Amino acid sequence: MRRLLSLFLFCLLPLAFVHGTRAQNAAGPSTAAWSFNYKFESNRFYEKLIEVDVGPDGAGEARFKRGESDEIIDHKFKLQPTTLARIRQLLETTRFIDSTGEYQAEKDFSHLGWVTLMARQGDRERSVRFNYTQNADVKELADICRGIAEAEMQLFDIEISEQFQPLNLPRLIDAIESDLKLGRITEPERLLGKLQEVAGNPTQPLIATNKAKQLVSDIKKGKFKTTMRK
């Protein structure tokens, strides 16, 4: 009896191994680490190139090229968990990597520049390019990344202005306020550190420090909408 039981269990081992391998293969794509890239290109604008890379842990880098210069300016960032979760949700909702659909609308807005979105997961990847889309989820993906880049560019501008052109600070903070009111910034909290720095610096123009203090207060109160719909 024991010999028969041992033989039966021995015969089941290969089946269990095959089943486990299939389960791992089936689960692989959904659990594999993913990365996401956004690129905006246009020779008609001051920002001719904007790129955003986002990794599976939320760590990323924004790069941009401006004016006639060929210099690439880069800023590193770490996304909040809610932002990262929203990007992941949109990638899953649209089945971005598995889908074969094109997102370019019939209406052509190529004069406004081209957007390229690319996602990688495991050994799979997909890239799409459009200048205008009517797919709300894909548009939100692009808006989220553009809103990340906008904040990083503004942080860079303030850093430069603090060091070399402090009289430009009021204008730059006005631009930040405008973008915040229009919901163009993905993570308003990302700006808090730099705004608090300006607000607490008595050597900077008074109008800049006052505006910065007000924005800090408004951001902490959650006054502004973001590029994320949920």
KAURQUI-V651311 format. One record per residue. N is the residue number from 0. RES is the residue in three letters. PHI is phi in radians with two decimals (* if undefined). PSI is psi in radians with two decimals (NA if undefined). NEAR is the number of other C-alpha atoms within 10 Angstrom. Layout:
# KAURQUI-V651311
{{N,RES,PHI,PSI,NEAR} {N,RES,PHI,PSI,NEAR}}
This chain:
# KAURQUI-V651311
{{0,MET,*,-0.77,6} {1,ARG,-1.11,-0.66,7} {2,ARG,-1.12,-0.73,7} {3,LEU,-1.12,-0.72,9} {4,LEU,-1.14,-0.72,10} {5,SER,-1.14,-0.71,10} {6,LEU,-1.13,-0.69,11} {7,PHE,-1.09,-0.81,11} {8,LEU,-1.14,-0.64,10} {9,PHE,-1.10,-0.67,11} {10,CYS,-1.21,-0.49,11} {11,LEU,-1.34,-0.39,10} {12,LEU,-1.00,-0.82,11} {13,PRO,-1.06,-0.68,11} {14,LEU,-1.12,-0.72,11} {15,ALA,-1.12,-0.67,11} {16,PHE,-1.13,-0.76,11} {17,VAL,-1.09,-0.78,11} {18,HIS,-1.08,-0.75,12} {19,GLY,-1.14,-0.68,12} {20,THR,-1.12,-0.75,12} {21,ARG,-1.09,-0.71,12} {22,ALA,-1.11,-0.70,11} {23,GLN,-1.15,-0.73,12} {24,ASN,-1.11,-0.68,11} {25,ALA,-1.18,-0.63,11} {26,ALA,-1.45,-0.32,11} {27,GLY,-0.89,-0.99,13} {28,PRO,-1.02,-0.63,14} {29,SER,-1.39,-0.39,12} {30,THR,-1.83,-0.19,11} {31,ALA,-1.15,2.59,13} {32,ALA,-1.10,2.51,14} {33,TRP,-2.18,2.82,19} {34,SER,-2.45,2.78,19} {35,PHE,-2.46,2.46,23} {36,ASN,-2.32,2.40,20} {37,TYR,-2.10,2.40,23} {38,LYS,-2.40,2.33,21} {39,PHE,-2.10,2.34,23} {40,GLU,-2.35,2.32,19} {41,SER,-2.93,2.30,16} {42,ASN,-1.53,-0.02,14} {43,ARG,-1.58,-0.20,11} {44,PHE,-1.98,2.84,13} {45,TYR,-1.10,-0.77,11} {46,GLU,-1.49,1.72,16} {47,LYS,-1.40,-0.45,18} {48,LEU,-2.49,2.26,19} {49,ILE,-2.33,2.22,24} {50,GLU,-2.27,2.51,21} {51,VAL,-2.35,2.17,23} {52,ASP,-1.90,2.34,21} {53,VAL,-2.23,2.21,22} {54,GLY,-1.67,3.01,17} {55,PRO,-1.11,-0.37,15} {56,ASP,-1.69,0.06,14} {57,GLY,1.59,-0.14,18} {58,ALA,-1.31,2.45,15} {59,GLY,-2.77,-3.09,19} {60,GLU,-2.53,2.39,19} {61,ALA,-1.90,2.37,26} {62,ARG,-2.26,2.49,19} {63,PHE,-2.62,2.66,23} {64,LYS,-2.21,2.34,18} {65,ARG,-2.19,2.63,16} {66,GLY,0.96,-2.45,13} {67,GLU,-1.55,-0.10,10} {68,SER,-1.33,2.55,8} {69,ASP,-1.66,0.03,10} {70,GLU,-1.21,2.31,11} {71,ILE,-1.68,2.10,12} {72,ILE,-1.68,2.32,13} {73,ASP,-2.24,2.57,17} {74,HIS,-2.40,2.29,15} {75,LYS,-1.62,2.66,12} {76,PHE,-2.62,2.96,16} {77,LYS,-2.35,2.07,14} {78,LEU,-1.28,2.66,18} {79,GLN,-1.24,2.65,14} {80,PRO,-0.97,-0.63,11} {81,THR,-1.18,-0.65,12} {82,THR,-1.17,-0.80,18} {83,LEU,-1.07,-0.73,17} {84,ALA,-1.13,-0.65,14} {85,ARG,-1.19,-0.71,17} {86,ILE,-1.07,-0.82,22} {87,ARG,-1.06,-0.74,16} {88,GLN,-1.08,-0.74,14} {89,LEU,-1.17,-0.66,15} {90,LEU,-1.11,-0.67,18} {91,GLU,-1.31,-0.72,13} {92,THR,-1.08,-0.73,11} {93,THR,-1.44,-0.14,15} {94,ARG,0.88,0.84,12} {95,PHE,-0.93,-0.84,20} {96,ILE,-1.28,-0.66,17} {97,ASP,-1.42,-0.44,12} {98,SER,-1.21,2.67,9} {99,THR,-2.02,0.09,10} {100,GLY,-1.23,2.60,10} {101,GLU,-1.68,2.47,11} {102,TYR,-1.82,-0.08,16} {103,GLN,-1.22,2.19,16} {104,ALA,-1.32,2.86,13} {105,GLU,-1.09,-0.63,9} {106,LYS,-1.24,2.32,10} {107,ASP,-1.80,2.16,12} {108,PHE,-2.18,0.72,14} {109,SER,-1.10,-0.37,12} {110,HIS,-1.19,-0.26,11} {111,LEU,-1.64,0.03,15} {112,GLY,1.77,2.92,17} {113,TRP,-1.99,2.46,16} {114,VAL,-1.97,2.33,21} {115,THR,-2.11,2.21,16} {116,LEU,-1.98,2.35,21} {117,MET,-2.40,2.33,17} {118,ALA,-2.17,2.49,19} {119,ARG,-2.19,2.46,18} {120,GLN,-2.59,2.00,18} {121,GLY,1.10,-2.23,13} {122,ASP,-1.70,0.23,9} {123,ARG,-1.90,2.55,12} {124,GLU,-2.70,2.76,15} {125,ARG,-2.61,2.47,15} {126,SER,-2.24,2.40,14} {127,VAL,-2.28,2.65,16} {128,ARG,-2.35,2.36,16} {129,PHE,-2.77,2.79,18} {130,ASN,-1.92,-0.27,19} {131,TYR,-2.78,2.32,19} {132,THR,-2.33,2.58,19} {133,GLN,-1.79,0.04,12} {134,ASN,-1.39,1.93,13} {135,ALA,-1.08,-0.68,11} {136,ASP,-1.22,-0.73,17} {137,VAL,-1.17,-0.69,18} {138,LYS,-1.08,-0.70,13} {139,GLU,-1.13,-0.70,17} {140,LEU,-0.98,-0.81,22} {141,ALA,-1.14,-0.72,21} {142,ASP,-1.14,-0.67,20} {143,ILE,-1.06,-0.82,24} {144,CYS,-1.18,-0.70,26} {145,ARG,-1.13,-0.65,24} {146,GLY,-1.18,-0.52,24} {147,ILE,-1.17,-0.82,25} {148,ALA,-1.11,-0.70,26} {149,GLU,-1.01,-0.77,20} {150,ALA,-1.11,-0.73,23} {151,GLU,-1.17,-0.65,23} {152,MET,-1.17,-0.68,20} {153,GLN,-1.17,-0.70,17} {154,LEU,-1.08,-0.72,20} {155,PHE,-1.10,-0.78,15} {156,ASP,-1.08,-0.71,16} {157,ILE,-1.17,-0.71,22} {158,GLU,-1.02,-0.77,16} {159,ILE,-1.18,-0.75,14} {160,SER,-1.12,-0.69,15} {161,GLU,-1.01,-0.67,17} {162,GLN,-1.45,-0.70,8} {163,PHE,-2.12,-0.46,10} {164,GLN,-2.44,1.13,12} {165,PRO,-1.04,-0.44,16} {166,LEU,-1.21,-0.24,14} {167,ASN,-1.47,-0.20,16} {168,LEU,-1.01,-0.78,24} {169,PRO,-1.00,-0.73,20} {170,ARG,-1.13,-0.72,12} {171,LEU,-1.17,-0.69,17} {172,ILE,-1.24,-0.56,22} {173,ASP,-1.07,-0.71,15} {174,ALA,-1.13,-0.68,13} {175,ILE,-1.09,-0.80,22} {176,GLU,-1.03,-0.73,18} {177,SER,-1.08,-0.80,12} {178,ASP,-1.12,-0.66,18} {179,LEU,-1.13,-0.75,24} {180,LYS,-1.17,-0.53,14} {181,LEU,-1.54,0.02,13} {182,GLY,1.20,0.62,18} {183,ARG,-1.68,-0.08,23} {184,ILE,-1.83,2.27,28} {185,THR,-1.29,-0.76,23} {186,GLU,-2.24,1.54,24} {187,PRO,-0.95,-0.56,25} {188,GLU,-1.07,-0.42,15} {189,ARG,-1.07,-0.44,19} {190,LEU,-1.52,-0.20,18} {191,LEU,-1.02,-0.82,18} {192,GLY,-0.99,-0.84,12} {193,LYS,-1.22,-0.69,17} {194,LEU,-1.14,-0.68,22} {195,GLN,-1.15,-0.61,17} {196,GLU,-1.11,-0.79,13} {197,VAL,-1.14,-0.79,25} {198,ALA,-1.06,-0.54,22} {199,GLY,-1.70,0.16,14} {200,ASN,-1.81,1.83,13} {201,PRO,-1.21,-0.20,9} {202,THR,-1.47,-0.18,10} {203,GLN,-1.55,2.79,16} {204,PRO,-0.94,2.40,16} {205,LEU,-1.03,-0.69,14} {206,ILE,-1.11,-0.59,15} {207,ALA,-1.22,-0.76,22} {208,THR,-1.16,-0.66,23} {209,ASN,-1.16,-0.76,15} {210,LYS,-1.12,-0.70,18} {211,ALA,-1.11,-0.74,26} {212,LYS,-1.05,-0.74,18} {213,GLN,-1.14,-0.72,14} {214,LEU,-1.15,-0.69,25} {215,VAL,-1.01,-0.81,20} {216,SER,-1.08,-0.78,13} {217,ASP,-1.17,-0.68,15} {218,ILE,-1.14,-0.77,18} {219,LYS,-1.11,-0.49,12} {220,LYS,-1.43,-0.07,9} {221,GLY,1.20,0.64,11} {222,LYS,-1.30,-0.43,13} {223,PHE,-1.81,2.49,19} {224,LYS,-1.33,2.85,17} {225,THR,-2.13,-3.07,21} {226,THR,-1.31,-0.18,22} {227,MET,-1.57,2.32,19} {228,ARG,-1.40,-0.36,10} {229,LYS,-2.23,NA,7}}
